[in-house]
Amino acid sequence: MNDTDRAILAFENEWWRHSGTKERLIQERFGLSAIRYYQRLNRLLDDPEALATFPSLVNRLLRVRDGRAEQREGAGGTGTGGSETLC
C-alpha cells in the first residue's frame, strides 16, 4: 500500500465533510475519474494492509459492497464473483 492508497482510504473516511460533489473532489485530489477511483478503492478493500491500517472503514465498506452484491443477485443479476463495486 502506497501513500496514494492511504490517502484514498483517508478521503473515503471524510469526504462528506467537504463541499462539492464527491466525483469533483476525487478528480481534484487524485486526478482520477470516479470509475478509476472506485476500481482502486475496491482493490484496496481486499488488501490485508488496508484492513490493518483502517479496520473500521474497510469493514464498513466491505459490508456496503457485499450488500449491494446481494441486492443485485436478488434482483436477478448474475453477480461477478467478487468484482462488485461501491458505485
Long-range contacts (C-beta under 8 A, 24 or more apart in sequence): 1-44, 1-47, 1-49, 1-50, 1-53, 4-30, 5-40, 5-44, 5-47, 5-50, 6-53, 8-37, 8-40, 8-41, 8-44, 9-41, 9-44, 9-50, 9-53, 9-54, 9-57, 9-58, 10-54, 12-41, 12-57, 12-61, 13-54, 13-57, 34-87, 35-87, 38-85, 38-86, 38-87, 39-85, 41-86, 42-83, 42-84, 42-85, 42-86, 46-82, 61-86
